[in-house]
């Protein structure tokens, strides 16, 4: 069998708008929303403090009393908003994932505008995904660790995961005619699941730190990028050579598109003046 590499071509895409599907944590039935400005400011400090403690100590590493002392909010006022620690952590999760989901959208829109071909988009997307997970690693790990014991945490996390998956798929499937696999949807989803699982393992998300990956972070990102690029842009040559003919035709078309994209003036740039010498 012969593997044929398939190159990408230019695309123009519209940015995705942020959607506020995860609502304000104070609107959830496990939080009694404060009505006065002073009370709202106090509970905001409670949420910020709980977020920091969850990131640095994990779920088991702090109590509501710790939150009370560090946020300078009375323990009575905290119990006036939540029934207990679990409800406070659920409110923190919604708050954190809302911001993270908005960050996802900004990341995908930026990638969409900067990369005209699948060949450049895939590595950039894998690198961006890796850094996104790393930047939120402490809190994501705390939520993943708690999820098996709290169905609300699990459900909220699953919703955020699927939004990430859909954003990833939408980004890459805009280049579906550059994907060699017979089922582009399945190949993109497989790439996401494998990459997400590998990065989660490397970063130790939801598992003891001693189980996290070893080796160079940059090399690991590069390896995942190459793996996904080859997986989605190669196709097997059939016994009658049809696969090779198809790949050759697609490659030539992709090259023409690439040259056209490279020669097109970028937005805001001035055309090169003719040489009259």
Backbone as a ProteinNet text record, in pm:
[ID]
protein_1_A
[PRIMARY]
XXXXXXXXXXXXXXXXXXXXXXXXXXXXXXXXXXXXXXXXXXXXXXXXXXXXXXXXXXXXXXXXXXXXXXXXXXXXXXXXXXXXXXXXXXXXXXXXXXXXXXXXXXXXXXXXXXXXXXXXXXXXXXXXXXXXXXXXXXXXXXXXXXXXXXXXXXXXXXXXXXXXXXXXXXXXXXXXXXXXXXXXXXXXXXXXXXXXXXXXXXXXXXXXXXXXXXXXXXXXXXXXXXXXXXXXXXXXXXXXXXXXXXXXXXXXXXXXXXXXXXXXXXXXXXXXXXXXX
[TERTIARY]
84.3	0	87.6	44.7	117.8	36	97.4	30	51.7	-55.9	-47.8	-81.9	5.6	-17	-105.1	-202.6	-295.5	-276.3	-253.7	-226.8	-353.1	-344.8	-464.1	-471	-586.6	-608.7	-669.6	-685.7	-734.4	-883.2	-923.1	-1063.8	-1091.7	-1215.5	-1258.3	-1375.3	-1368.8	-1470.7	-1516.2	-1637.2	-1690.9	-1662.9	-1634.4	-1609.4	-1735.2	-1714.5	-1825.9	-1848.5	-1972.8	-2005.3	-2015.9	-1978	-1987.6	-2133.8	-2162.1	-2298.7	-2298.1	-2381.1	-2384.2	-2478.1	-2443.5	-2529.7	-2516.1	-2398.6	-2381.7	-2415.2	-2517.6	-2566.5	-2488.1	-2516.2	-2454.8	-2477.9	-2371.2	-2388.8	-2490	-2509.9	-2606.3	-2749.9	-2768.6	-2903.3	-2940.3	-2848.3	-2873.7	-2949.6	-3022.6	-3105.2	-3024.7	-2892.7	-2811.2	-2743.8	-2774.9	-2722.5	-2837.4	-2846.2	-2945.2	-2882	-2927.7	-2863.3	-2879.1	-2770.8	-2780.3	-2850.7	-2928.3	-3005.6	-2942.2	-2864.3	-2803.8	-2659.9	-2616.1	-2482.6	-2373.3	-2385.4	-2284.3	-2278.1	-2395	-2400.5	-2342.4	-2369.9	-2314.5	-2162.7	-2108.7	-1963.5	-1901.1	-1969.7	-1920.4	-1918.1	-2025.4	-2030.7	-1932.2	-1905.2	-1804.1	-1667.5	-1637.1	-1511.4	-1508.5	-1623.1	-1633	-1603	-1661.6	-1639	-1492.1	-1433.3	-1293.5	-1201.5	-1230.5	-1148.5	-1162.9	-1284.4	-1307.9	-1239.9	-1240.1	-1174	-1024	-963.7	-819.8	-785.5	-865.7	-840.2	-857.5	-957.9	-981	-863.7	-807.6	-695.5	-566.9	-547.1	-420.1	-424.4	-542.4	-551	-635.6	-717.2	-807.9	-932.4	-1028.6	-1157.6	-1142.1	-1059.4	-1045.6	-958.6	-894.1	-793.8	-842.9	-971.6	-1019.6	-1160.8	-1200.7	-1334	-1401.8	-1530.4	-1600.7	-1547	-1494.9	-1434.9	-1310.5	-1231.4	-1115.2	-1159.1	-1265.9	-1318.1	-1363.6	-1428.6	-1479.1	-1365.1	-1260.4	-1148.7	-1078	-1049.4	-970.9	-1050.5	-1180.4	-1262.9	-1318.3	-1295.4	-1348.4	-1500.6	-1562.8	-1709.3	-1748	-1849.5	-1887.9	-1936.9	-1913.4	-1958.5	-2110.4	-2177.1	-2323.2	-2369.9	-2299.4	-2338.6	-2315.5	-2212.4	-2186.8	-2298.6	-2335.7	-2445.2	-2579	-2581.7	-2702.2	-2715.6	-2606.1	-2607.1	-2604.9	-2536	-2525.9	-2552.9	-2596.6	-2623.8	-2496.6	-2392.2	-2268.1	-2158.7	-2048.4	-1930.1	-1958	-2036	-2064.3	-2132.8	-2228.6	-2298.7	-2205.6	-2114.7	-2020.4	-1926.7	-1879.1	-1790.4	-1865.2	-1992.4	-2071.4	-2082.9	-2101.7	-2109.3	-1975.5	-1866.8	-1733.3	-1713	-1755.6	-1737.7	-1808.8	-1933.5	-2008	-1937.9	-1891.8	-1822.3	-1694	-1616.1	-1488.5	-1510.6	-1605.1	-1626	-1690.9	-1768.5	-1823.9	-1710.8	-1615.1	-1501.1	-1415.8	-1397.5	-1316.6	-1382.8	-1515.3	-1586.7	-1576.1	-1582.9	-1564.2	-1422.6	-1328	-1188.8	-1172.7	-1243	-1242.2	-1285.9	-1396.3	-1451.4	-1353.1	-1291.1	-1190.9	-1073.1	-1033.1	-920.8	-953.5	-1071.1	-1109.2	-1125.4	-1181.2	-1196.1	-1059.9	-965.1	-831.6	-764.3	-776	-717.7	-781.5	-911.4	-986.1	-937.1	-907.1	-867.8	-721.1	-639.1	-495.2	-445.6	-524.8	-475.2	-568.9	-513	-593.2	-596.6	-508.9	-505.1	-510.1	-558.2	-564.9	-424.7	-328.1	-191.1	-129.9	-166.9	-116.4	-212.6	-341.3	-442.1	-432.3	-409.8	-407.5	-298.9	-172.2	-70.8	-100.7	-147.1	-178.3	-291	-390.1	-504.4	-462.4	-377.5	-331.5	-248.6	-160.5	-78.3	-166.9	-266.6	-355.4	-437.8	-485.8	-563.5	-478.3	-354	-264.2	-241.7	-215.7	-190.1	-316.5	-430.5	-558.6	-579.5	-561.8	-580.7	-476.6	-354.9	-250.4	-281.6	-331.4	-358.4	-471.9	-564.2	-677.6	-661	-542.4	-521.5	-560.7	-522.7	-548.1	-697.1	-775.3	-919.4	-989.5	-951.2	-1012.4	-986.4	-865.5	-832	-918	-939.4	-1023.3	-1166	-1219.4	-1355.6	-1363.5	-1263.4	-1262.8	-1251.9	-1173.5	-1158.4	-1288.4	-1363.4	-1487.7	-1605.6	-1600.4	-1713.7	-1771.9	-1690.5	-1749.5	-1838.3	-1822.6	-1898.3	-2009.4	-2016.1	-2114	-2173.1	-2296.3	-2356	-2374.8	-2389.6	-2402.9	-2270.4	-2160.9	-2028.7	-2002.7	-2038.4	-2016	-2094.6	-2220.5	-2306.2	-2256.9	-2218.4	-2169	-2038.6	-1950.3	-1824.8	-1845.3	-1940.3	-1969.4	-2021.1	-2104.8	-2157.4	-2044.4	-1950.6	-1838.1	-1749.4	-1727.2	-1646.3	-1706.3	-1837.7	-1903.2	-1902.3	-1906	-1892.6	-1753	-1653	-1515.6	-1503.7	-1561.4	-1559	-1625.4	-1741.6	-1813.7	-1735.6	-1671.4	-1590.6	-1471.2	-1407.2	-1293.5	-1337.7	-1449.6	-1500	-1538.9	-1608	-1650.4	-1530.1	-1424	-1303.2	-1238.6	-1219.2	-1147.7	-1236.4	-1365.3	-1453.2	-1482.2	-1447.5	-1456.5	-1359.9	-1264.4	-1167.5	-1192.7	-1315.5	-1346.6	-1297.4	-1291.8	-1246.6	-1095.5	-1026.5	-883.8	-856.7	-960.8	-946.8	-958.5	-859.4	-853.7	-947.6	-980.2	-1062.4	-1200.5	-1260.4	-1393.8	-1501	-1482.8	-1578.6	-1508.7	-1507.8	-1437.2	-1484.4	-1616	-1669.6	-1606.4	-1603.4	-1548.6	-1399.8	-1326.7	-1182.1	-1147.5	-1222.4	-1196.4	-1230.9	-1342.6	-1381.1	-1281.3	-1235	-1134.1	-1006.9	-965.4	-846.1	-863.6	-979.5	-1003	-999	-1069.7	-1077.7	-939.6	-860.8	-727.4	-637.1	-641.6	-557.7	-597.6	-727.8	-775.8	-734.1	-750.6	-713.7	-563.3	-484.9	-338.9	-290.2	-345	-304.7	-348.5	-469.7	-519.7	-430.2	-387.9	-298.3	-163.5	-109.9	20.2	14.7	-92.9	-106.8	-156.9	-196.1	-245.3	-381.4	-468.1	-600.3	-690.3	-738.3	-827.9	-760.3	-628.3	-554.7	-439.5	-383.3	-270.1	-155.1	-81.1	25.5	133.6	155.3	259.9	224	96.8	55	65.6	104	113.1	232.4	233.4	333.8	471.5	568.4	706.7	755.6	870.7	924.7	896.5	945.7	933.5	794.1	743.7	610.1	602.4	701.2	699.8	707.5	790.9	801.1	669.1	604.3	477.8	371.6	363.8	268.1	298.8	426	465.8	429.5	450	416.2	265.9	184.7	39.8	-3	61.2	28.7	58.7	176.4	213.1	119.7	85.9	-3.3	-138	-197.9	-329.1	-320.1	-213	-197.7	-188.3	-107.4	-94.2	-222.8	-286.5	-410.2	-519.6	-530.9	-640.6	-605.9	-479	-443	-375.2	-388.1	-336	-448.6	-436.1	-532	-459.3	-515.6	-453.6	-473.9	-370	-381.4	-449.1	-551.4	-622.3	-543.3	-582.5	-509.4	-511.1	-616.4	-624.2	-565.8	-506.2	-440.2	-532.1	-662.1	-756.1	-723.9	-678.7	-644.1	-532	-432.1	-319.9	-364.9	-451.5	-499.8	-577.4	-661.9	-741.8	-651.9	-551.6	-462	-383.3	-336	-259.6	-343.7	-468.5	-556.3	-585.2	-611.7	-640.9	-519	-400.5	-278.1	-249.8	-272.4	-250.6	-348.3	-474.6	-573.5	-536.5	-492.2	-453.8	-335.3	-239.5	-123.3	-163.7	-255.1	-301.2	-370.9	-453.1	-521.7	-421.9	-319	-219.5	-144.8	-105.6	-35.2	-124.1	-252.7	-346.6	-360.7	-367.4	-380	-255.3	-137.6	-12.9	3.1	-52	-38.4	-144.7	-250.2	-357.2	-312	-329.5	-290.7	-368.6	-303.2	-370.3	-449	-550.3	-634.6	-549.9	-569	-495.4	-360.7	-319.4	-190.6	-207.3	-100.5	-104.8	-43.7	-100.8	-43.8	95.8	179.7	315	312.5	373.5	370.3	449.7	408.9	480.1	618.2	709.8	846.5	857.5	882.1	887.6	1030.1	1123.3	1261.7	1287.6
-120.2	0	125	225.8	351.9	463.4	541.7	655.5	779.4	849.4	970.2	1090.6	1187.3	1308.7	1405.2	1460.4	1553.2	1692.3	1788.5	1924.5	2006.6	2124.5	2206.4	2326.1	2394.2	2512.6	2623.3	2741.4	2857.7	2852.1	2913.1	2920.1	3056.8	3098.9	3221.1	3183.2	3217.2	3174.1	3290.5	3278.7	3380.2	3343.2	3440.3	3410.1	3362.8	3281.1	3231	3326	3355.4	3444.1	3364.8	3430.2	3366.3	3346.3	3231.9	3203.7	3179	3245.2	3238	3127.6	3000.5	2888.5	2850.5	2867.6	2844.9	2974.4	2971.9	3094.9	3131	3248.8	3297.9	3196.2	3158.7	3059.9	3101.7	3231.4	3275.1	3254.3	3217.7	3189.1	3042	2958.1	2815.4	2787.6	2674.9	2645.1	2600.9	2579.9	2546.8	2669.1	2787.3	2912.2	3009.4	3066.2	3170.1	3304.6	3365.5	3485.8	3603.1	3676.4	3797.4	3908.1	3988.4	4092.6	4230.7	4251.9	4382.5	4386.6	4506.3	4522	4477.2	4510.5	4471.3	4320.1	4256.6	4111.1	4044.5	4102.5	4046.5	4055.8	4169.1	4185.4	4084.8	4059.7	3964.2	3823	3785.9	3651.2	3636.4	3744.2	3740.4	3707.4	3765	3733.3	3586.6	3537.2	3395.8	3305.9	3338.3	3258	3263.9	3382.3	3397.5	3318.7	3326.5	3254.3	3103.9	3057.2	2913.9	2864.9	2946.5	2909.6	2891.8	2985	2977.6	2856.6	2830.9	2716	2584.9	2578.2	2457	2429.8	2536.1	2520.9	2480.6	2533.8	2510.4	2390.7	2360	2252.4	2133.6	2152.8	2045.7	2043	1959.6	1956.4	1922.3	1824.8	1778.6	1870.9	1968.7	2046.7	2172.8	2199.3	2320.2	2299.3	2386	2382.6	2517.6	2523	2651.1	2750	2699.5	2788.2	2856.3	2779.9	2839.1	2949.8	2923.1	3022.6	3146.6	3125.9	3236.2	3326.5	3264.8	3342.1	3420.2	3353.2	3416.9	3520	3501.1	3596.3	3708.1	3696	3793.4	3804	3688.7	3679.5	3584.2	3618.8	3534.5	3399.4	3297.9	3164.2	3160.5	3242.9	3248.6	3302.9	3403.1	3459.7	3360.9	3278.6	3177	3073.8	3026.5	2929.5	2993.2	3123.9	3190.4	3184.9	3156	3148.6	3005.3	2916.3	2776.6	2684.5	2563.3	2466.9	2407.2	2405.2	2346	2359.3	2290.1	2299.7	2253.1	2146.2	2093.7	2198.4	2267.3	2369.6	2484.3	2520.7	2627	2584.7	2460.8	2411.5	2406.4	2370.4	2370.2	2511.2	2608.6	2747.5	2793.1	2750.6	2783.5	2721.8	2597.3	2529.8	2603.4	2642.9	2715	2845.9	2914.3	3042.7	3022.8	2921	2894.3	2848.2	2755.8	2701.1	2802.1	2893.9	2998.4	3081.3	3119.7	3196.6	3112.7	2985	2896.7	2875.1	2861.5	2841.7	2965.1	3082	3205.4	3211.7	3164.7	3162.1	3065.8	2953	2857.2	2924.9	2996.2	3060.7	3161	3240.9	3336.5	3264.2	3152.8	3075.5	3019.9	2962.1	2905.3	3013.5	3126.6	3236.2	3288	3297	3341.7	3243.1	3114.3	3011.8	3015.3	3035.4	3037.4	3151.7	3264.6	3381.5	3377.8	3299	3301.4	3191	3086.2	2970.3	2936.8	2939	2918.9	2774.8	2690.5	2551	2457.1	2336.7	2235.6	2198.8	2198.8	2161.1	2253.1	2379.1	2470.1	2480.8	2458.5	2472.6	2362.6	2239	2127.9	2145.6	2167.2	2185.6	2304.7	2413.9	2531.6	2502.3	2426.3	2392.8	2299.8	2201.5	2109.4	2184.1	2272.5	2350.6	2440	2505	2593.6	2515.1	2398.3	2311.8	2270.1	2234.2	2191.9	2304.2	2424.8	2536.5	2577.6	2564.4	2594.5	2500.2	2370.7	2274.1	2294.3	2325.6	2346.5	2467.1	2574.9	2697	2678.3	2587.7	2562.1	2429.8	2373	2237.9	2214.7	2304.6	2282.1	2271.6	2364.3	2362.7	2250.6	2228.3	2118.9	1985.9	1970.1	1846.7	1828.8	1938	1931.1	1891.4	1946.8	1912.2	1766.6	1722.1	1584.5	1484.6	1520.4	1432.4	1421.2	1529.8	1531.7	1472.7	1476.6	1437.8	1299.2	1195	1062.3	1058.5	1158.4	1159.6	1264.8	1345.2	1453.7	1462.9	1416.5	1416.2	1556.3	1658.1	1794.9	1841.7	1816.9	1849.4	1774.2	1646.8	1564.3	1617.1	1652.2	1700.6	1834.1	1924.1	2054.9	2039.9	1954.1	1930	1867.1	1775.6	1709.9	1810.4	1903.7	2005	2091.1	2129	2210.3	2131.1	2004.2	1918.2	1910.5	1893.2	1880.2	2012.6	2123.6	2252.9	2266.5	2219.9	2222	2132.1	2012.9	1919.6	1979.6	2040.9	2098.3	2215.1	2296.3	2405.8	2354.6	2250.2	2186.9	2129.3	2059	1997.8	2103.8	2206.8	2312.8	2378.9	2398.9	2462.5	2379.1	2250.1	2166.4	2118.7	2100.3	2052.1	2158.7	2282.2	2385.1	2352.4	2262.3	2217.6	2070.8	2028.5	1886.2	1829.8	1913.7	1861.7	1842.2	1879.6	1853.8	1733.3	1672.7	1557	1430.6	1342.9	1225.8	1113.9	1108.1	998.9	998.7	880.3	872.2	942.4	946.3	1010.5	1123.4	1245.2	1355.5	1383.1	1372	1397.7	1303.6	1176.1	1077.4	1097.4	1130.1	1146.8	1267.5	1377.8	1495.2	1465.8	1399.7	1367.3	1271.5	1172.8	1080.6	1154.6	1246.6	1326.7	1403	1465.9	1544	1455	1341.9	1253.7	1202	1160.6	1108.8	1218.5	1336	1446.9	1490.6	1503.8	1546.4	1445.8	1316.8	1214	1213.1	1225.5	1224	1343.9	1461.7	1582.2	1573.9	1523.4	1509.7	1417.4	1308.7	1214.1	1280.6	1349.4	1414.7	1516.9	1594.7	1700.8	1649.3	1522.3	1465.1	1516.9	1548	1601.3	1491.1	1509	1412.2	1285.8	1288.9	1171.1	1216.5	1124.3	1162.4	1217.7	1312.9	1379.1	1281.9	1172.1	1078.5	999.3	1009.5	940.1	1028.3	1153.6	1245.4	1209.5	1264.4	1227.7	1282.6	1220.3	1266.3	1305.1	1370.5	1410.3	1555.4	1601.3	1741.2	1778.4	1888.1	1937.2	1977.8	2050.4	2095.6	1976.8	1879.7	1759.9	1683.1	1677.1	1604	1670.7	1803.2	1875.6	1853.7	1854.9	1834.1	1694	1594.9	1457.2	1442	1500.3	1493.5	1565.3	1676.6	1752.1	1671.1	1609.9	1528.4	1409.8	1347.4	1232.3	1268.8	1378.9	1419	1465.2	1535.3	1583.5	1466.8	1367.6	1251.3	1169.8	1156.2	1077.9	1137.4	1270.1	1332.6	1371	1371.4	1417	1309.1	1182.7	1073.1	977.4	909.2	805.4	686.4	568.2	445.6	431.1	388.4	362.3	227.7	223.6	99.5	14.3	-111.4	-204.7	-162.6	-93.7	-50.5	88.9	146	274.4	395.2	373.5	485.8	584.4	531.2	619.4	714	662.9	746	853.1	814.4	912.7	1023.5	982.9	1081.2	1173.8	1115.9	1197.6	1295	1247.7	1335.6	1453.9	1426.8	1534.4	1632.8	1580	1666.5	1748.1	1685.3	1755.9	1872.5	1849.6	1956.6	2072	2036.7	2140.7	2217.8	2146	2209.7	2303.7	2262.2	2347.4	2476.7	2463.6	2584.8	2679.1	2623.9	2706.8	2772.3	2695.8	2749.3	2866.3	2850.2	2958.9	3081.8	3057.7	3168.5	3242.5	3167.4	3229.9	3309.3	3256.4	3324.9	3453.4	3454.9	3572.7	3678.4	3641.9	3735.5	3837.4	3969.7	4070.9	4051.8	4064.2	4052.6	4179.1	4162.3	4276.3	4386	4510.5	4624.3	4648	4555.5	4573.1	4643	4706.4	4778.6	4691.2	4695.8	4617.1	4666.3	4574.5	4611	4693.2	4812.8	4895.9	4832	4853.7	4793.3	4855.2	4774.6	4818.8	4873.1	5004.6	5067.2	5078.9	5023.2	5032.9	4939.8
0	0	0	-71	-79.9	-18.4	66.4	127.8	42.2	12.5	-67.7	17.5	21.2	99.7	23.9	95.4	34	91.3	6.3	51.8	55.3	120.3	139.3	48	49.3	-31.2	50.6	-5.4	69.6	98.5	205.7	241.7	303.2	296.3	364	453.2	581.9	677	763.5	810	899.9	1043.8	1127.8	1268.2	1338.7	1442	1522.6	1638.7	1666.5	1777.7	1907.6	2016.9	2147.7	2184.9	2246.3	2290.1	2439.7	2509.9	2655.7	2701.5	2664.2	2699	2845.7	2901.5	3044.3	3115	3193	3253.3	3378	3429.7	3552.4	3664.4	3738	3844.8	3950.1	3968.7	4069.6	4023.3	3894.5	3845.3	3856.6	3903	3916.6	4046.5	4046.6	4163.1	4285.1	4267.6	4384.9	4444.7	4391.5	4447.8	4468.3	4587.3	4614.7	4581.9	4474.5	4421.5	4516.6	4544.1	4626.7	4548.2	4618	4550.6	4564.2	4665.8	4688.8	4638.1	4598.6	4543.8	4637.7	4765.4	4863.3	4878.5	4877.1	4889.3	4765.4	4648.3	4524.7	4524.4	4572	4577.5	4673.6	4785	4883.1	4825.5	4754.5	4698.1	4583	4512.2	4406.3	4466.8	4583.7	4652.1	4693.6	4736.1	4775.4	4654.9	4539.9	4419.6	4375.5	4380.8	4341	4435	4564.4	4662	4645.1	4626.7	4607.8	4480.3	4377.3	4252.1	4274	4345.3	4371.5	4457.9	4559.4	4646.4	4571.5	4486.3	4408.3	4314.7	4256.6	4163.6	4235.8	4355.3	4424.8	4519.9	4574.1	4672.9	4627.9	4525.9	4486.3	4573.2	4536.3	4606.7	4754.9	4784.7	4923.4	5008.1	4946.3	5017	5085.4	5084.8	5152.1	5205.5	5295	5353.9	5333.1	5361.6	5353.3	5455.4	5565.7	5664.8	5606.7	5529.6	5462.1	5367.4	5292.8	5200.2	5275	5386.9	5466.9	5514.7	5567.5	5621.3	5510.5	5399.4	5293.1	5213.5	5204.6	5128.5	5215.8	5348.7	5444.5	5436.1	5413.1	5414	5526.3	5602.5	5715.4	5667.1	5748.7	5713.1	5700	5781	5773	5638.9	5585.4	5456.9	5343.2	5357.5	5254.4	5255.3	5374.1	5383.1	5344.8	5347.1	5299.5	5148.4	5079.1	4931.9	4880.7	4951	4906.8	5024.9	4993.8	5099.9	5157.8	5076.3	5122.8	5019.1	5043.7	4958.1	4815.1	4799.9	4666.4	4578.6	4634.9	4557.5	4520	4610.8	4580.2	4466.6	4469	4363.5	4229.7	4232.1	4108.1	4051.1	4139.6	4093.3	4035.3	4098.8	4047.6	3909.2	3893.7	3764.8	3651.8	3674.7	3570.7	3536.3	3636.6	3616.4	3534.9	3571.3	3504.1	3360.4	3341.2	3207.1	3113	3165.7	3080.4	3019.7	3104	3054.5	2959.8	2993.2	2908.4	2772.8	2771.9	2645.4	2556.4	2616.1	2538.2	2481.2	2559.5	2512.9	2395.7	2402.6	2290.7	2161.5	2168.1	2049	1991.1	2077.4	2030.9	1966.4	2025.1	1972	1833.3	1817.7	1688.8	1582.6	1620.1	1523.7	1478	1570.8	1535.9	1440.8	1469.3	1382.6	1244.5	1242.9	1115.8	1025.7	1086.1	1008.1	966.1	1034.1	1010	918.5	897	823.1	707.5	586.3	465.6	420.3	469.9	425.6	545.1	520.6	625.9	673.4	581.9	616.4	721.3	721.3	824.5	942	916	1021.3	1126.5	1083.5	1179.2	1285.4	1248.3	1354.2	1445.1	1385.9	1466.6	1564.6	1521.3	1607.2	1720.2	1689.7	1793.9	1897.9	1852.6	1946.2	2032.8	1971.8	2047.1	2147.8	2107.8	2198.3	2317.2	2290.6	2397.9	2498.7	2450	2540.3	2615.5	2550.5	2616.1	2734.5	2712.6	2820.6	2931.1	2892.2	2992.5	3079.9	3018.4	3094.5	3194.4	3164.9	3255.1	3330.8	3324.3	3374	3518.6	3607.3	3750.4	3780.2	3725.8	3752.7	3676.2	3550.3	3474.5	3544.8	3597.2	3667.5	3792.1	3864.8	3985.6	3951	3842.5	3801.8	3754.7	3679.3	3629.5	3744.6	3844.5	3960.2	4038	4044.2	4120.6	4042.9	3910.5	3825.9	3855.8	3881.5	3909.1	4033	4120.5	4245.5	4247.2	4143.2	4139.3	3999.1	3979.2	3845.4	3786.6	3872	3821.3	3761.7	3833.7	3782.2	3652.1	3648.7	3529.3	3410	3432.5	3323.7	3268	3356.8	3312.9	3236	3284.5	3215.4	3079	3070.4	2942.4	2840.3	2885.9	2795.9	2739.8	2824.2	2778.8	2683.1	2712.9	2626.1	2486.1	2477.6	2347.6	2271.2	2341	2273	2213.4	2287	2236.1	2113.1	2121.6	2008.9	1886.2	1902.9	1789	1727.5	1810.8	1759.1	1679.8	1730.1	1663.1	1528.9	1527.8	1404.8	1301.8	1346.9	1255.3	1189.4	1267.8	1215.9	1105.6	1131.6	1035.9	920.5	947	840.3	735.7	763.6	659.4	545.8	572	471.2	436.3	437.8	420.6	287.7	182.9	53.9	49.7	155.9	168.4	257.6	311.8	400	315.4	325.7	239.7	284.6	413	464.4	400.3	380	319.9	402.3	534	623.2	699.1	644	709.1	851.4	875	1009.7	1111	1077.9	1170.6	1190.9	1084.7	1096.8	1184.8	1171	1253.6	1399.8	1421.4	1559.2	1622.7	1546.4	1598.1	1635.7	1550.3	1579.4	1710.2	1727.9	1849.8	1973.4	1968.8	2085.6	2123.7	2023.6	2050.7	2107.4	2047.2	2093	2233.9	2257.5	2389.1	2496.8	2465.9	2563.2	2588.4	2482.1	2497.3	2577	2547.5	2621	2766.8	2790.6	2927.9	3008.6	2944.3	3011.1	3040.9	2941.3	2958.7	3072	3076.8	3177.1	3311.4	3315.4	3440.2	3481.6	3383.4	3415.3	3469.1	3590.4	3650.1	3698.4	3711.4	3758.1	3845.3	3924.6	4010.2	3926.8	3983.2	3909.1	3864	3937.7	3900	3773.3	3730.2	3609.4	3486.2	3505	3391.8	3304.6	3182.4	3084	3114.8	3053.4	3065.9	2927.1	2922.5	2793.5	2764.2	2650.6	2615.3	2569	2622.1	2588.7	2442.1	2392.3	2253.4	2157.7	2191	2106.9	2105.2	2219.8	2228.8	2142.5	2146.7	2062.1	1914.5	1879.6	1740.5	1693.6	1779.7	1743.7	1718.5	1806	1787.7	1659.3	1629.8	1508.3	1383.8	1380.7	1264	1248.7	1360.4	1357	1294.3	1341.5	1289.7	1144.5	1110.3	973.7	875.9	909.1	821.2	817.3	931.6	938.4	849.5	849.1	775.1	631.9	597.6	463.2	379.4	417.8	336.3	304.5	191	158.2	98.4	117.4	70.8	-79.4	-146.1	-289.1	-310	-395	-423.2	-521.1	-534.8	-621.3	-767.5	-810.7	-950	-972.1	-867.1	-882.3	-876.9	-850.6	-849.7	-738.3	-626.2	-515.6	-552.1	-625.9	-667.3	-764.5	-861.3	-958.2	-888.2	-794.3	-722.1	-640.9	-572.4	-491.7	-577.3	-692.2	-780.2	-826.6	-863.2	-909.9	-798	-678.6	-564	-526.4	-532.3	-495.1	-589.5	-719.5	-815.9	-793.4	-765.1	-736.2	-610.3	-508.6	-382.5	-401.7	-484.9	-509.6	-579.6	-676.9	-746.5	-649.8	-560	-461.3	-366.4	-329	-236.8	-299.9	-427.4	-495.5	-508.6	-538	-551.2	-419.6	-307.4	-174.9	-140.4	-177	-144.7	-224.5	-345.1	-431	-405.7	-332	-305	-201.9	-224.3	-123.9	4.8	116.6	246.3	276.3	362	398.8	460.5	410.2	464.8	399.5	308.3	243.3	109.6	62.6	-64.2	-173.3	-294.3	-403.2	-437.6	-486.9	-525.4	-652.2	-652.1	-772.4	-884.6	-1008.7	-1121.9	-1135.5	-1187.5	-1210.3	-1352.6	-1367.4	-1499.6	-1552.4	-1479.4	-1524.9	-1643.1
[MASK]
+++++++++++++++++++++++++++++++++++++++++++++++++++++++++++++++++++++++++++++++++++++++++++++++++++++++++++++++++++++++++++++++++++++++++++++++++++++++++++++++++++++++++++++++++++++++++++++++++++++++++++++++++++++++++++++++++++++++++++++++++++++++++++++++++++++++++++++++++++++

